[in-house]
Amino acid sequence: MSFLMNTKNRSKKGFSMVELIIVIGTISVMTVLALPLMQNSVPSLRANAAMDQVIRLIRSARHSAISDRRITQVNFIGNNQIQLLQVPPTGGAAVPLDIPSTLEGGAQFLQFAIPDTPMGFNACNQPLCFTSAALPGGGVPVAQFLSDGSFGTNVGVSANGNILIGIPGRTYTARAITILGATGRIRPYHWDGTAWQE
């Protein structure tokens, strides 16, 4: 009976100081070990957000081209902006559908010294490559969706596309968006340090 009373009293006392020190020490060690992983994950999350933004804009351009039955252009401005424009049915200058969108999280159109994506669409060896549409004279990269949803260059010819983005100085943030010319289908990739993963 006295043994049961001792057990009851002991269970009401709580944790000992030694147990608390062990728990706090364990949490501290786990935090120190997780810190480097967290430092790499923030830029990766930013790169993912930028890739999702580019995909969203490209899908919006394709949707506009199909639903409005008009050529919709995707203009790449500088190293970190995209703007959508629509060509009037009578021709002439393209009309902006929105203001230029800046890539999120400090991401840029950027090519790292890593292999091409599995689709092999980077024939230009540039961050923005639309099949053989290496831009003569370094003009502003323009690509477009036709009213049937196919993707092409600014001359209306179906072409595959490759858009590379990342955060400067951080190879593990490399992201790629490939666009199949005939269908306008988008395939996203991320660099895992050794290979592209879809």
N, C-alpha and C positions, 0 to 999 in steps of 0.2 A: 504494500500500500504506500509506504513512504517513497518507494521507487517511482510510482506513478505520479505522486505529487511533485517530486523533483523534476520529472520530465515536463509536466505541465508548466511549472514555474520557468524552466529553462526556455521553453518554446515561446513564452510571452516576452522574453527579454530582447529579442531582435538579433541583429548581426553583431559579431564581435569586431573589434578594431582591426584585427588581422585579416578577417574576411573582407572588410571594406577596402583595405589597402590592396589586397590581391585583385579585387574586382576593378578598382581604379587603375591599377598598374596594367591589367590586361587590356582595358579600354584604351589606355594611352599608347601601348605598343601597337594595337590594331590601327589606331588613328595615324601613327607615324608611318606604318607600312602602307596604308591606303593613300596617303598624301600624294606621292608621285603619280599614282594612277588617276587621281582626280585632276591633277594639273594637265595631263594629256587629254582627258575626256572633255574638258571645256572647249578647247579649240575644235575637237572632233564634232562636238554638238553644234558649234557655230558653222562648220563646213557643211554638216548635214542640213542645217536650216537654209543655207544659201543654195544648196542643191535642190531642196524642195521648192524654194522660191523660183528658181529657173524652170523647173519642171512645170510648176503651176502656170507660169507665164507662157511657156511654149504650148501647153495644152489649151490655154485660153486663146492663143493665136489660131491654133488649128480649129477650135470650136467656132470662132468668129468667121473664119474662112468658109467653113461648111454651112453654117446657119445663115450667113449673109450672102453666100454665093459670090464672094469677092476675094481677091488675093489679099492676104494679110501678111505684112512684112514684120520680121523680127530684126530690129536694129541693135547692134552691140556697140555701145558708146564707151570709149576709153577702155579702162581695164576693169570696170566694175558696174556698168549700167546697161540696162536693157529697156527698149521702148518698142511698143507695138503700134503699127500704122496700118491703114487700110487703103488700098488703091481703088479710086472711084471707077465705076463700070465704064465710064467714057474715057478713062486714062487720065493722064496728068499727074500732078504731085500727090503723093500719099498723104492721107489725113491721119494725124495722131489719134489713137484710141485712148491714150493715157499719158501721164507725164512719165519721164524716165524713172525706172525703178533701180535703186542702188542695192547691190548685193548685201545681204545681212552679215553681221559678225566680222567685218573686215576681210571677207573673202574677195578674191579677184579672179579674173580669167587668167589662168596661170598654168604653165607646163613645167612639171618637175622632170628631173633626169631619171625617169622610170619607163618601163616598156609601154607600148601602145595597148589599148584596151583589147579584149578578146575579139571584138568585131573588126578591128584593124582599120578604122575609119580615119586615122590621123595621118593621111598621106602628106599633108602640108607641113607636119612637124611644128604646128603652132597651137596655141590654146583654143582657137576657133578655126575649125577646118570643115569645109563642106565639099567633100569629095575632092575634085581637082580645082576647086575654086580658090586657090591661093590668090589673094587679091593683088592684081597688078598695081603698082604704084602705092601700095599701102593704104588703099581706100578704106572707108568704114565698112566693116563686115555686115552684110545684109543677107538674110535668108528669108524664105517666104513659104507660106502654105497656100496651095491652090484650092479652088472651091471643092475639089474632090477629096481633100484631106491629105494629099501627097505633099511632100516637103521638097524644096528645091532651092536653087540659087537665085540671084536677082535677075536672071534671064529666063526664068520660067521653066527650067529643065530640072527634072527629078534628080535629086542628089542626096546621098547619105551625109549625115552631119555628125560632128564630134565637138563637144564643148567641154573643156577642162577647167576646173576651178579648184581653188585651195587657198590656204592662208600662207603668205610668204614665209619661208624659212622653216616650215613644218610639213615635211613630206607626208607624214601620216594623215594629213588633212586632204590629200588629193582625192578629188571626186570627178567623175566623168558622166556626161549625159550623151548617149548616142541616139541618133534619130534615123530611122529607116526611111529612105526617100520615097519609095513607092507607096507606103502605107501611112507614114507619119508616126509610126509607133516609136515610143521612147523607152530606152533601157538605161537605168541608172547603175553606176558602179562606184565602189569605194576601194581605196588602196589599203590593204591590211598590213603592209610592210614588206610583203614578198610577192603578192599577186593581186590582181583586180578581182573583187568579189561582187556579185550581182545582188 
